[in-house]
């Protein structure tokens, strides 16, 4: 299963967290990363997004259908997010899922899957971490396929 973790792009400050919108810079970050994702993502990618406005705007940049899940809201529980997207077997949404979400949850997911326990790992605004669960020689493996931030897109494409 492929699991792509996409942190929302840069957002404005505001008193109501769920209503915070992307800044003009954030809109550019989302557009650049969306272009990269569409060019590189696995076939059959399902996109899931938090209900927060900034994640909705980030996901919209992909110009693909996406589903909004309350389980992905800010400060979501790691286990709930992984269960919602069907990790590790793809039982819920298939073998390729992109989660558009928030810190610190996405960093904690990366830490858990790559390091074996939740920790406060930081994922840069607008960045994507791409993880793949596969079987080799009858053993499960987790592969970190890519970590890319929006400011690196021009040199990576």
Secondary structure, DSSP 8 states (H G I E B T S, - for coil): -EEEEEE---B---SSGGG--B-HHHHHHHHHHHHHHHHH--TT-EEEE-SSHHHHHHHHTT-S--EE-GGGSTT--HHHHHHHHTTTTTTTT-SEEEEEE-TTHHHHHHHHHHHSS-------TT-EEEEEEEEETTEEEEEEEEEE-GGGHHHH-
